[in-house]
């Protein structure tokens, strides 16, 4: 016996037709607005990619300029590294002309290091503070170098703060124990041997394989003796 074909509900069909009609009406009434909205999205995406391509191009230009400046920095020709040699830009001009690029950002860090070694400590602080930290190693070095500059200016409290911040930011066995040692030394200089002891013990516990960790026992012994 043949199965009965299920009859369609007229009310359901009417509802579907009404929904389709409303959708068509909405599209007709908002056609221009939808096109404008879609066009705006396309333009925004296009501008984003054009901007990214432009910044990549500028970053490549800055990197080619920085090569010579970095060579000068490595050879302690600090003024040439900062100001350039007439053929290649120095870190100062790279940081200014390519400020929105990663290379321009790195140039700010390098300029700060140059000023630190030249003894221009406030200029060093200014440029190191402008550097946007994007890397744990260089970021911690920038904070530590800022601490060095503050200590050279006689502001040991600020220097101590920067050393502790650098150690915390680094959180690795390469940089962290170095800055913990510097902070501990400042504590000792101010007679805060218990605070210094805590940092020495932290190095021993957290970074025993570091070069600082290899000799930390003698610092712990001395701090314990002086803390009494």
mmCIF file of the C-alpha atoms, coordinates in Angstrom:
data_MODEL
# 
_entry.id   MODEL 
# 
loop_
_atom_site.group_PDB 
_atom_site.id 
_atom_site.type_symbol 
_atom_site.label_atom_id 
_atom_site.label_alt_id 
_atom_site.label_comp_id 
_atom_site.label_asym_id 
_atom_site.label_entity_id 
_atom_site.label_seq_id 
_atom_site.pdbx_PDB_ins_code 
_atom_site.Cartn_x 
_atom_site.Cartn_y 
_atom_site.Cartn_z 
_atom_site.occupancy 
_atom_site.B_iso_or_equiv 
_atom_site.pdbx_formal_charge 
_atom_site.auth_seq_id 
_atom_site.auth_comp_id 
_atom_site.auth_asym_id 
_atom_site.auth_atom_id 
_atom_site.pdbx_PDB_model_num 
ATOM 1   C CA . UNK A 1 1   ? 0.000  0.000  0.000  1.00 0.00 ? 1   UNK A CA 1 
ATOM 2   C CA . UNK A 1 2   ? 1.423  3.335  -1.062 1.00 0.00 ? 2   UNK A CA 1 
ATOM 3   C CA . UNK A 1 3   ? 2.386  5.812  1.684  1.00 0.00 ? 3   UNK A CA 1 
ATOM 4   C CA . UNK A 1 4   ? 0.345  8.967  1.977  1.00 0.00 ? 4   UNK A CA 1 
ATOM 5   C CA . UNK A 1 5   ? 2.140  12.066 0.850  1.00 0.00 ? 5   UNK A CA 1 
ATOM 6   C CA . UNK A 1 6   ? 2.319  14.512 3.716  1.00 0.00 ? 6   UNK A CA 1 
ATOM 7   C CA . UNK A 1 7   ? 0.244  17.531 2.846  1.00 0.00 ? 7   UNK A CA 1 
ATOM 8   C CA . UNK A 1 8   ? 1.940  20.919 3.201  1.00 0.00 ? 8   UNK A CA 1 
ATOM 9   C CA . UNK A 1 9   ? 0.424  23.259 5.755  1.00 0.00 ? 9   UNK A CA 1 
ATOM 10  C CA . UNK A 1 10  ? -0.984 26.317 3.949  1.00 0.00 ? 10  UNK A CA 1 
ATOM 11  C CA . UNK A 1 11  ? -0.360 28.458 7.029  1.00 0.00 ? 11  UNK A CA 1 
ATOM 12  C CA . UNK A 1 12  ? 3.349  27.464 7.043  1.00 0.00 ? 12  UNK A CA 1 
ATOM 13  C CA . UNK A 1 13  ? 3.697  28.319 3.341  1.00 0.00 ? 13  UNK A CA 1 
ATOM 14  C CA . UNK A 1 14  ? 2.065  31.683 3.903  1.00 0.00 ? 14  UNK A CA 1 
ATOM 15  C CA . UNK A 1 15  ? 4.481  32.424 6.795  1.00 0.00 ? 15  UNK A CA 1 
ATOM 16  C CA . UNK A 1 16  ? 7.531  31.554 4.661  1.00 0.00 ? 16  UNK A CA 1 
ATOM 17  C CA . UNK A 1 17  ? 6.288  33.745 1.814  1.00 0.00 ? 17  UNK A CA 1 
ATOM 18  C CA . UNK A 1 18  ? 5.728  36.663 4.201  1.00 0.00 ? 18  UNK A CA 1 
ATOM 19  C CA . UNK A 1 19  ? 9.244  36.259 5.627  1.00 0.00 ? 19  UNK A CA 1 
ATOM 20  C CA . UNK A 1 20  ? 10.761 36.233 2.125  1.00 0.00 ? 20  UNK A CA 1 
ATOM 21  C CA . UNK A 1 21  ? 8.755  39.301 1.173  1.00 0.00 ? 21  UNK A CA 1 
ATOM 22  C CA . UNK A 1 22  ? 9.924  41.183 4.279  1.00 0.00 ? 22  UNK A CA 1 
ATOM 23  C CA . UNK A 1 23  ? 13.546 40.222 3.571  1.00 0.00 ? 23  UNK A CA 1 
ATOM 24  C CA . UNK A 1 24  ? 13.268 41.414 -0.023 1.00 0.00 ? 24  UNK A CA 1 
ATOM 25  C CA . UNK A 1 25  ? 11.668 44.635 1.159  1.00 0.00 ? 25  UNK A CA 1 
ATOM 26  C CA . UNK A 1 26  ? 14.462 45.205 3.699  1.00 0.00 ? 26  UNK A CA 1 
ATOM 27  C CA . UNK A 1 27  ? 17.154 44.638 1.045  1.00 0.00 ? 27  UNK A CA 1 
ATOM 28  C CA . UNK A 1 28  ? 15.440 47.018 -1.358 1.00 0.00 ? 28  UNK A CA 1 
ATOM 29  C CA . UNK A 1 29  ? 15.035 49.750 1.263  1.00 0.00 ? 29  UNK A CA 1 
ATOM 30  C CA . UNK A 1 30  ? 18.578 49.397 2.646  1.00 0.00 ? 30  UNK A CA 1 
ATOM 31  C CA . UNK A 1 31  ? 20.419 48.481 -0.559 1.00 0.00 ? 31  UNK A CA 1 
ATOM 32  C CA . UNK A 1 32  ? 22.481 51.675 -0.682 1.00 0.00 ? 32  UNK A CA 1 
ATOM 33  C CA . UNK A 1 33  ? 23.288 51.603 3.042  1.00 0.00 ? 33  UNK A CA 1 
ATOM 34  C CA . UNK A 1 34  ? 24.427 47.986 2.826  1.00 0.00 ? 34  UNK A CA 1 
ATOM 35  C CA . UNK A 1 35  ? 26.627 48.750 -0.171 1.00 0.00 ? 35  UNK A CA 1 
ATOM 36  C CA . UNK A 1 36  ? 28.160 51.738 1.607  1.00 0.00 ? 36  UNK A CA 1 
ATOM 37  C CA . UNK A 1 37  ? 28.787 49.628 4.718  1.00 0.00 ? 37  UNK A CA 1 
ATOM 38  C CA . UNK A 1 38  ? 30.384 46.872 2.695  1.00 0.00 ? 38  UNK A CA 1 
ATOM 39  C CA . UNK A 1 39  ? 32.469 49.392 0.782  1.00 0.00 ? 39  UNK A CA 1 
ATOM 40  C CA . UNK A 1 40  ? 33.657 50.961 4.050  1.00 0.00 ? 40  UNK A CA 1 
ATOM 41  C CA . UNK A 1 41  ? 34.791 47.564 5.367  1.00 0.00 ? 41  UNK A CA 1 
ATOM 42  C CA . UNK A 1 42  ? 36.683 46.886 2.130  1.00 0.00 ? 42  UNK A CA 1 
ATOM 43  C CA . UNK A 1 43  ? 38.358 50.320 2.287  1.00 0.00 ? 43  UNK A CA 1 
ATOM 44  C CA . UNK A 1 44  ? 39.380 49.829 5.936  1.00 0.00 ? 44  UNK A CA 1 
ATOM 45  C CA . UNK A 1 45  ? 40.890 46.414 5.209  1.00 0.00 ? 45  UNK A CA 1 
ATOM 46  C CA . UNK A 1 46  ? 42.673 47.838 2.163  1.00 0.00 ? 46  UNK A CA 1 
ATOM 47  C CA . UNK A 1 47  ? 44.100 50.755 4.151  1.00 0.00 ? 47  UNK A CA 1 
ATOM 48  C CA . UNK A 1 48  ? 45.242 48.374 6.892  1.00 0.00 ? 48  UNK A CA 1 
ATOM 49  C CA . UNK A 1 49  ? 47.238 46.251 4.448  1.00 0.00 ? 49  UNK A CA 1 
ATOM 50  C CA . UNK A 1 50  ? 48.625 49.301 2.624  1.00 0.00 ? 50  UNK A CA 1 
ATOM 51  C CA . UNK A 1 51  ? 49.740 50.712 5.978  1.00 0.00 ? 51  UNK A CA 1 
ATOM 52  C CA . UNK A 1 52  ? 51.357 47.424 6.914  1.00 0.00 ? 52  UNK A CA 1 
ATOM 53  C CA . UNK A 1 53  ? 53.232 47.238 3.608  1.00 0.00 ? 53  UNK A CA 1 
ATOM 54  C CA . UNK A 1 54  ? 54.371 50.844 4.018  1.00 0.00 ? 54  UNK A CA 1 
ATOM 55  C CA . UNK A 1 55  ? 55.657 50.245 7.554  1.00 0.00 ? 55  UNK A CA 1 
ATOM 56  C CA . UNK A 1 56  ? 57.478 47.082 6.420  1.00 0.00 ? 56  UNK A CA 1 
ATOM 57  C CA . UNK A 1 57  ? 59.180 49.085 3.676  1.00 0.00 ? 57  UNK A CA 1 
ATOM 58  C CA . UNK A 1 58  ? 60.143 51.841 6.111  1.00 0.00 ? 58  UNK A CA 1 
ATOM 59  C CA . UNK A 1 59  ? 61.390 49.299 8.636  1.00 0.00 ? 59  UNK A CA 1 
ATOM 60  C CA . UNK A 1 60  ? 63.643 47.701 6.004  1.00 0.00 ? 60  UNK A CA 1 
ATOM 61  C CA . UNK A 1 61  ? 65.036 51.142 5.145  1.00 0.00 ? 61  UNK A CA 1 
ATOM 62  C CA . UNK A 1 62  ? 65.717 51.865 8.823  1.00 0.00 ? 62  UNK A CA 1 
ATOM 63  C CA . UNK A 1 63  ? 67.453 48.514 9.304  1.00 0.00 ? 63  UNK A CA 1 
ATOM 64  C CA . UNK A 1 64  ? 69.801 49.183 6.384  1.00 0.00 ? 64  UNK A CA 1 
ATOM 65  C CA . UNK A 1 65  ? 70.663 52.557 7.928  1.00 0.00 ? 65  UNK A CA 1 
ATOM 66  C CA . UNK A 1 66  ? 71.147 51.053 11.398 1.00 0.00 ? 66  UNK A CA 1 
ATOM 67  C CA . UNK A 1 67  ? 73.708 48.508 10.277 1.00 0.00 ? 67  UNK A CA 1 
ATOM 68  C CA . UNK A 1 68  ? 76.537 51.034 10.215 1.00 0.00 ? 68  UNK A CA 1 
ATOM 69  C CA . UNK A 1 69  ? 75.390 52.757 13.401 1.00 0.00 ? 69  UNK A CA 1 
ATOM 70  C CA . UNK A 1 70  ? 75.489 49.423 15.224 1.00 0.00 ? 70  UNK A CA 1 
ATOM 71  C CA . UNK A 1 71  ? 79.019 48.823 13.914 1.00 0.00 ? 71  UNK A CA 1 
ATOM 72  C CA . UNK A 1 72  ? 80.060 52.173 15.361 1.00 0.00 ? 72  UNK A CA 1 
ATOM 73  C CA . UNK A 1 73  ? 78.439 51.282 18.690 1.00 0.00 ? 73  UNK A CA 1 
ATOM 74  C CA . UNK A 1 74  ? 80.271 47.965 18.814 1.00 0.00 ? 74  UNK A CA 1 
ATOM 75  C CA . UNK A 1 75  ? 83.601 49.747 18.188 1.00 0.00 ? 75  UNK A CA 1 
ATOM 76  C CA . UNK A 1 76  ? 82.862 52.447 20.828 1.00 0.00 ? 76  UNK A CA 1 
ATOM 77  C CA . UNK A 1 77  ? 82.600 55.193 18.198 1.00 0.00 ? 77  UNK A CA 1 
ATOM 78  C CA . UNK A 1 78  ? 79.641 56.478 20.142 1.00 0.00 ? 78  UNK A CA 1 
ATOM 79  C CA . UNK A 1 79  ? 79.265 59.937 18.610 1.00 0.00 ? 79  UNK A CA 1 
ATOM 80  C CA . UNK A 1 80  ? 79.280 58.483 15.101 1.00 0.00 ? 80  UNK A CA 1 
ATOM 81  C CA . UNK A 1 81  ? 76.773 55.887 16.231 1.00 0.00 ? 81  UNK A CA 1 
ATOM 82  C CA . UNK A 1 82  ? 74.526 58.657 17.558 1.00 0.00 ? 82  UNK A CA 1 
ATOM 83  C CA . UNK A 1 83  ? 74.889 61.253 14.826 1.00 0.00 ? 83  UNK A CA 1 
ATOM 84  C CA . UNK A 1 84  ? 75.881 59.292 11.723 1.00 0.00 ? 84  UNK A CA 1 
ATOM 85  C CA . UNK A 1 85  ? 78.838 59.734 9.405  1.00 0.00 ? 85  UNK A CA 1 
ATOM 86  C CA . UNK A 1 86  ? 77.324 61.646 6.492  1.00 0.00 ? 86  UNK A CA 1 
ATOM 87  C CA . UNK A 1 87  ? 76.629 58.508 4.498  1.00 0.00 ? 87  UNK A CA 1 
ATOM 88  C CA . UNK A 1 88  ? 74.547 56.614 7.039  1.00 0.00 ? 88  UNK A CA 1 
ATOM 89  C CA . UNK A 1 89  ? 72.160 57.966 9.639  1.00 0.00 ? 89  UNK A CA 1 
ATOM 90  C CA . UNK A 1 90  ? 72.912 57.683 13.327 1.00 0.00 ? 90  UNK A CA 1 
ATOM 91  C CA . UNK A 1 91  ? 70.572 56.360 15.976 1.00 0.00 ? 91  UNK A CA 1 
ATOM 92  C CA . UNK A 1 92  ? 69.128 59.805 16.723 1.00 0.00 ? 92  UNK A CA 1 
ATOM 93  C CA . UNK A 1 93  ? 67.964 60.449 13.160 1.00 0.00 ? 93  UNK A CA 1 
ATOM 94  C CA . UNK A 1 94  ? 66.759 56.869 12.706 1.00 0.00 ? 94  UNK A CA 1 
ATOM 95  C CA . UNK A 1 95  ? 64.704 57.132 15.899 1.00 0.00 ? 95  UNK A CA 1 
ATOM 96  C CA . UNK A 1 96  ? 63.196 60.395 14.627 1.00 0.00 ? 96  UNK A CA 1 
ATOM 97  C CA . UNK A 1 97  ? 62.625 59.616 10.935 1.00 0.00 ? 97  UNK A CA 1 
ATOM 98  C CA . UNK A 1 98  ? 61.496 56.020 11.402 1.00 0.00 ? 98  UNK A CA 1 
ATOM 99  C CA . UNK A 1 99  ? 59.807 56.382 14.784 1.00 0.00 ? 99  UNK A CA 1 
ATOM 100 C CA . UNK A 1 100 ? 56.802 54.181 13.944 1.00 0.00 ? 100 UNK A CA 1 
ATOM 101 C CA . UNK A 1 101 ? 58.927 51.196 12.911 1.00 0.00 ? 101 UNK A CA 1 
ATOM 102 C CA . UNK A 1 102 ? 60.473 48.440 15.028 1.00 0.00 ? 102 UNK A CA 1 
ATOM 103 C CA . UNK A 1 103 ? 63.927 49.561 13.896 1.00 0.00 ? 103 UNK A CA 1 
ATOM 104 C CA . UNK A 1 104 ? 63.145 53.127 14.953 1.00 0.00 ? 104 UNK A CA 1 
ATOM 105 C CA . UNK A 1 105 ? 62.082 51.827 18.350 1.00 0.00 ? 105 UNK A CA 1 
ATOM 106 C CA . UNK A 1 106 ? 65.321 49.854 18.707 1.00 0.00 ? 106 UNK A CA 1 
ATOM 107 C CA . UNK A 1 107 ? 67.271 52.984 17.695 1.00 0.00 ? 107 UNK A CA 1 
ATOM 108 C CA . UNK A 1 108 ? 65.848 54.731 20.781 1.00 0.00 ? 108 UNK A CA 1 
ATOM 109 C CA . UNK A 1 109 ? 67.273 51.997 22.979 1.00 0.00 ? 109 UNK A CA 1 
ATOM 110 C CA . UNK A 1 110 ? 70.654 52.161 21.230 1.00 0.00 ? 110 UNK A CA 1 
ATOM 111 C CA . UNK A 1 111 ? 70.745 55.964 21.522 1.00 0.00 ? 111 UNK A CA 1 
ATOM 112 C CA . UNK A 1 112 ? 70.091 55.619 25.256 1.00 0.00 ? 112 UNK A CA 1 
ATOM 113 C CA . UNK A 1 113 ? 72.994 53.176 25.602 1.00 0.00 ? 113 UNK A CA 1 
ATOM 114 C CA . UNK A 1 114 ? 75.300 55.547 23.704 1.00 0.00 ? 114 UNK A CA 1 
ATOM 115 C CA . UNK A 1 115 ? 74.357 58.447 25.958 1.00 0.00 ? 115 UNK A CA 1 
ATOM 116 C CA . UNK A 1 116 ? 74.878 56.254 29.037 1.00 0.00 ? 116 UNK A CA 1 
ATOM 117 C CA . UNK A 1 117 ? 78.446 55.435 27.985 1.00 0.00 ? 117 UNK A CA 1 
ATOM 118 C CA . UNK A 1 118 ? 79.116 59.058 27.068 1.00 0.00 ? 118 UNK A CA 1 
ATOM 119 C CA . UNK A 1 119 ? 78.100 60.138 30.570 1.00 0.00 ? 119 UNK A CA 1 
ATOM 120 C CA . UNK A 1 120 ? 74.994 62.020 29.432 1.00 0.00 ? 120 UNK A CA 1 
ATOM 121 C CA . UNK A 1 121 ? 72.821 60.279 31.981 1.00 0.00 ? 121 UNK A CA 1 
ATOM 122 C CA . UNK A 1 122 ? 69.624 62.327 31.720 1.00 0.00 ? 122 UNK A CA 1 
ATOM 123 C CA . UNK A 1 123 ? 69.624 61.964 27.922 1.00 0.00 ? 123 UNK A CA 1 
ATOM 124 C CA . UNK A 1 124 ? 70.156 58.238 28.428 1.00 0.00 ? 124 UNK A CA 1 
ATOM 125 C CA . UNK A 1 125 ? 67.122 58.051 30.715 1.00 0.00 ? 125 UNK A CA 1 
ATOM 126 C CA . UNK A 1 126 ? 64.990 60.035 28.277 1.00 0.00 ? 126 UNK A CA 1 
ATOM 127 C CA . UNK A 1 127 ? 65.739 57.761 25.319 1.00 0.00 ? 127 UNK A CA 1 
ATOM 128 C CA . UNK A 1 128 ? 65.552 54.525 27.283 1.00 0.00 ? 128 UNK A CA 1 
ATOM 129 C CA . UNK A 1 129 ? 62.146 55.556 28.611 1.00 0.00 ? 129 UNK A CA 1 
ATOM 130 C CA . UNK A 1 130 ? 60.974 56.179 25.033 1.00 0.00 ? 130 UNK A CA 1 
ATOM 131 C CA . UNK A 1 131 ? 61.907 52.645 24.036 1.00 0.00 ? 131 UNK A CA 1 
ATOM 132 C CA . UNK A 1 132 ? 58.787 50.441 23.894 1.00 0.00 ? 132 UNK A CA 1 
ATOM 133 C CA . UNK A 1 133 ? 59.650 47.101 25.448 1.00 0.00 ? 133 UNK A CA 1 
ATOM 134 C CA . UNK A 1 134 ? 58.801 44.260 23.040 1.00 0.00 ? 134 UNK A CA 1 
ATOM 135 C CA . UNK A 1 135 ? 61.476 41.767 24.015 1.00 0.00 ? 135 UNK A CA 1 
ATOM 136 C CA . UNK A 1 136 ? 62.280 40.303 27.435 1.00 0.00 ? 136 UNK A CA 1 
ATOM 137 C CA . UNK A 1 137 ? 66.048 40.502 27.000 1.00 0.00 ? 137 UNK A CA 1 
ATOM 138 C CA . UNK A 1 138 ? 66.371 43.985 25.504 1.00 0.00 ? 138 UNK A CA 1 
ATOM 139 C CA . UNK A 1 139 ? 63.472 45.253 27.596 1.00 0.00 ? 139 UNK A CA 1 
ATOM 140 C CA . UNK A 1 140 ? 65.177 44.204 30.814 1.00 0.00 ? 140 UNK A CA 1 
ATOM 141 C CA . UNK A 1 141 ? 68.498 45.635 29.612 1.00 0.00 ? 141 UNK A CA 1 
ATOM 142 C CA . UNK A 1 142 ? 66.776 48.951 28.928 1.00 0.00 ? 142 UNK A CA 1 
ATOM 143 C CA . UNK A 1 143 ? 65.332 49.010 32.453 1.00 0.00 ? 143 UNK A CA 1 
ATOM 144 C CA . UNK A 1 144 ? 68.689 48.037 33.944 1.00 0.00 ? 144 UNK A CA 1 
ATOM 145 C CA . UNK A 1 145 ? 70.541 50.694 31.937 1.00 0.00 ? 145 UNK A CA 1 
ATOM 146 C CA . UNK A 1 146 ? 68.013 53.255 33.155 1.00 0.00 ? 146 UNK A CA 1 
ATOM 147 C CA . UNK A 1 147 ? 68.846 52.129 36.677 1.00 0.00 ? 147 UNK A CA 1 
ATOM 148 C CA . UNK A 1 148 ? 72.558 52.627 35.960 1.00 0.00 ? 148 UNK A CA 1 
ATOM 149 C CA . UNK A 1 149 ? 71.891 56.179 34.769 1.00 0.00 ? 149 UNK A CA 1 
ATOM 150 C CA . UNK A 1 150 ? 69.872 57.024 37.891 1.00 0.00 ? 150 UNK A CA 1 
ATOM 151 C CA . UNK A 1 151 ? 72.621 55.650 40.146 1.00 0.00 ? 151 UNK A CA 1 
ATOM 152 C CA . UNK A 1 152 ? 75.215 57.746 38.289 1.00 0.00 ? 152 UNK A CA 1 
ATOM 153 C CA . UNK A 1 153 ? 73.029 60.809 38.903 1.00 0.00 ? 153 UNK A CA 1 
ATOM 154 C CA . UNK A 1 154 ? 72.975 59.966 42.609 1.00 0.00 ? 154 UNK A CA 1 
ATOM 155 C CA . UNK A 1 155 ? 69.367 58.815 42.699 1.00 0.00 ? 155 UNK A CA 1 
ATOM 156 C CA . UNK A 1 156 ? 69.994 55.382 44.201 1.00 0.00 ? 156 UNK A CA 1 
ATOM 157 C CA . UNK A 1 157 ? 66.365 54.847 45.239 1.00 0.00 ? 157 UNK A CA 1 
ATOM 158 C CA . UNK A 1 158 ? 65.219 55.212 41.648 1.00 0.00 ? 158 UNK A CA 1 
ATOM 159 C CA . UNK A 1 159 ? 68.138 53.108 40.456 1.00 0.00 ? 159 UNK A CA 1 
ATOM 160 C CA . UNK A 1 160 ? 67.228 50.343 42.926 1.00 0.00 ? 160 UNK A CA 1 
ATOM 161 C CA . UNK A 1 161 ? 63.626 50.426 41.749 1.00 0.00 ? 161 UNK A CA 1 
ATOM 162 C CA . UNK A 1 162 ? 64.697 50.057 38.108 1.00 0.00 ? 162 UNK A CA 1 
ATOM 163 C CA . UNK A 1 163 ? 67.055 47.148 38.913 1.00 0.00 ? 163 UNK A CA 1 
ATOM 164 C CA . UNK A 1 164 ? 64.264 45.257 40.665 1.00 0.00 ? 164 UNK A CA 1 
ATOM 165 C CA . UNK A 1 165 ? 61.875 46.026 37.798 1.00 0.00 ? 165 UNK A CA 1 
ATOM 166 C CA . UNK A 1 166 ? 64.481 44.824 35.287 1.00 0.00 ? 166 UNK A CA 1 
ATOM 167 C CA . UNK A 1 167 ? 65.004 41.547 37.167 1.00 0.00 ? 167 UNK A CA 1 
ATOM 168 C CA . UNK A 1 168 ? 61.274 40.937 37.376 1.00 0.00 ? 168 UNK A CA 1 
ATOM 169 C CA . UNK A 1 169 ? 60.754 41.784 33.696 1.00 0.00 ? 169 UNK A CA 1 
ATOM 170 C CA . UNK A 1 170 ? 63.600 39.533 32.555 1.00 0.00 ? 170 UNK A CA 1 
ATOM 171 C CA . UNK A 1 171 ? 62.626 36.486 34.603 1.00 0.00 ? 171 UNK A CA 1 
ATOM 172 C CA . UNK A 1 172 ? 65.513 34.489 33.109 1.00 0.00 ? 172 UNK A CA 1 
ATOM 173 C CA . UNK A 1 173 ? 68.906 33.231 34.267 1.00 0.00 ? 173 UNK A CA 1 
ATOM 174 C CA . UNK A 1 174 ? 70.787 35.609 31.965 1.00 0.00 ? 174 UNK A CA 1 
ATOM 175 C CA . UNK A 1 175 ? 69.583 39.059 33.031 1.00 0.00 ? 175 UNK A CA 1 
ATOM 176 C CA . UNK A 1 176 ? 67.592 38.622 36.242 1.00 0.00 ? 176 UNK A CA 1 
ATOM 177 C CA . UNK A 1 177 ? 70.460 37.590 38.571 1.00 0.00 ? 177 UNK A CA 1 
ATOM 178 C CA . UNK A 1 178 ? 72.635 40.415 37.191 1.00 0.00 ? 178 UNK A CA 1 
ATOM 179 C CA . UNK A 1 179 ? 70.117 43.057 38.202 1.00 0.00 ? 179 UNK A CA 1 
ATOM 180 C CA . UNK A 1 180 ? 69.315 41.337 41.494 1.00 0.00 ? 180 UNK A CA 1 
ATOM 181 C CA . UNK A 1 181 ? 73.019 41.579 42.322 1.00 0.00 ? 181 UNK A CA 1 
ATOM 182 C CA . UNK A 1 182 ? 73.071 45.285 41.471 1.00 0.00 ? 182 UNK A CA 1 
ATOM 183 C CA . UNK A 1 183 ? 70.015 45.872 43.658 1.00 0.00 ? 183 UNK A CA 1 
ATOM 184 C CA . UNK A 1 184 ? 71.543 43.888 46.520 1.00 0.00 ? 184 UNK A CA 1 
ATOM 185 C CA . UNK A 1 185 ? 74.741 45.946 46.314 1.00 0.00 ? 185 UNK A CA 1 
ATOM 186 C CA . UNK A 1 186 ? 72.707 49.139 46.647 1.00 0.00 ? 186 UNK A CA 1 
ATOM 187 C CA . UNK A 1 187 ? 70.942 47.676 49.674 1.00 0.00 ? 187 UNK A CA 1 
ATOM 188 C CA . UNK A 1 188 ? 74.319 46.893 51.245 1.00 0.00 ? 188 UNK A CA 1 
ATOM 189 C CA . UNK A 1 189 ? 75.597 50.393 50.541 1.00 0.00 ? 189 UNK A CA 1 
ATOM 190 C CA . UNK A 1 190 ? 72.628 51.817 52.430 1.00 0.00 ? 190 UNK A CA 1 
ATOM 191 C CA . UNK A 1 191 ? 73.119 49.358 55.311 1.00 0.00 ? 191 UNK A CA 1 
ATOM 192 C CA . UNK A 1 192 ? 70.050 47.247 54.511 1.00 0.00 ? 192 UNK A CA 1 
ATOM 193 C CA . UNK A 1 193 ? 71.811 43.903 54.797 1.00 0.00 ? 193 UNK A CA 1 
ATOM 194 C CA . UNK A 1 194 ? 68.649 41.884 55.471 1.00 0.00 ? 194 UNK A CA 1 
ATOM 195 C CA . UNK A 1 195 ? 67.135 43.126 52.211 1.00 0.00 ? 195 UNK A CA 1 
ATOM 196 C CA . UNK A 1 196 ? 70.360 42.346 50.378 1.00 0.00 ? 196 UNK A CA 1 
ATOM 197 C CA . UNK A 1 197 ? 70.369 38.854 51.909 1.00 0.00 ? 197 UNK A CA 1 
ATOM 198 C CA . UNK A 1 198 ? 66.869 38.170 50.539 1.00 0.00 ? 198 UNK A CA 1 
ATOM 199 C CA . UNK A 1 199 ? 68.024 38.988 47.011 1.00 0.00 ? 199 UNK A CA 1 
ATOM 200 C CA . UNK A 1 200 ? 71.169 36.871 47.326 1.00 0.00 ? 200 UNK A CA 1 
ATOM 201 C CA . UNK A 1 201 ? 69.074 33.937 48.512 1.00 0.00 ? 201 UNK A CA 1 
ATOM 202 C CA . UNK A 1 202 ? 66.672 34.477 45.635 1.00 0.00 ? 202 UNK A CA 1 
ATOM 203 C CA . UNK A 1 203 ? 69.589 34.182 43.207 1.00 0.00 ? 203 UNK A CA 1 
ATOM 204 C CA . UNK A 1 204 ? 70.709 30.984 44.918 1.00 0.00 ? 204 UNK A CA 1 
ATOM 205 C CA . UNK A 1 205 ? 67.216 29.470 44.860 1.00 0.00 ? 205 UNK A CA 1 
ATOM 206 C CA . UNK A 1 206 ? 65.970 30.645 41.447 1.00 0.00 ? 206 UNK A CA 1 
ATOM 207 C CA . UNK A 1 207 ? 69.127 30.996 39.347 1.00 0.00 ? 207 UNK A CA 1 
ATOM 208 C CA . UNK A 1 208 ? 71.737 28.554 40.729 1.00 0.00 ? 208 UNK A CA 1 
ATOM 209 C CA . UNK A 1 209 ? 73.131 27.836 37.233 1.00 0.00 ? 209 UNK A CA 1 
ATOM 210 C CA . UNK A 1 210 ? 73.884 31.500 36.478 1.00 0.00 ? 210 UNK A CA 1 
ATOM 211 C CA . UNK A 1 211 ? 77.371 32.978 36.783 1.00 0.00 ? 211 UNK A CA 1 
ATOM 212 C CA . UNK A 1 212 ? 76.130 35.011 39.769 1.00 0.00 ? 212 UNK A CA 1 
ATOM 213 C CA . UNK A 1 213 ? 74.660 31.867 41.311 1.00 0.00 ? 213 UNK A CA 1 
ATOM 214 C CA . UNK A 1 214 ? 78.036 30.105 41.112 1.00 0.00 ? 214 UNK A CA 1 
ATOM 215 C CA . UNK A 1 215 ? 79.615 32.537 43.606 1.00 0.00 ? 215 UNK A CA 1 
ATOM 216 C CA . UNK A 1 216 ? 76.553 33.615 45.587 1.00 0.00 ? 216 UNK A CA 1 
ATOM 217 C CA . UNK A 1 217 ? 77.381 31.690 48.784 1.00 0.00 ? 217 UNK A CA 1 
ATOM 218 C CA . UNK A 1 218 ? 80.085 34.140 49.804 1.00 0.00 ? 218 UNK A CA 1 
ATOM 219 C CA . UNK A 1 219 ? 77.673 37.063 49.427 1.00 0.00 ? 219 UNK A CA 1 
ATOM 220 C CA . UNK A 1 220 ? 75.072 35.238 51.493 1.00 0.00 ? 220 UNK A CA 1 
ATOM 221 C CA . UNK A 1 221 ? 77.606 34.520 54.231 1.00 0.00 ? 221 UNK A CA 1 
ATOM 222 C CA . UNK A 1 222 ? 78.738 38.157 54.338 1.00 0.00 ? 222 UNK A CA 1 
ATOM 223 C CA . UNK A 1 223 ? 75.170 39.533 54.357 1.00 0.00 ? 223 UNK A CA 1 
ATOM 224 C CA . UNK A 1 224 ? 74.205 37.141 57.196 1.00 0.00 ? 224 UNK A CA 1 
ATOM 225 C CA . UNK A 1 225 ? 77.197 38.295 59.222 1.00 0.00 ? 225 UNK A CA 1 
ATOM 226 C CA . UNK A 1 226 ? 76.456 41.979 58.668 1.00 0.00 ? 226 UNK A CA 1 
ATOM 227 C CA . UNK A 1 227 ? 72.699 41.620 59.196 1.00 0.00 ? 227 UNK A CA 1 
ATOM 228 C CA . UNK A 1 228 ? 73.177 40.508 62.799 1.00 0.00 ? 228 UNK A CA 1 
# 
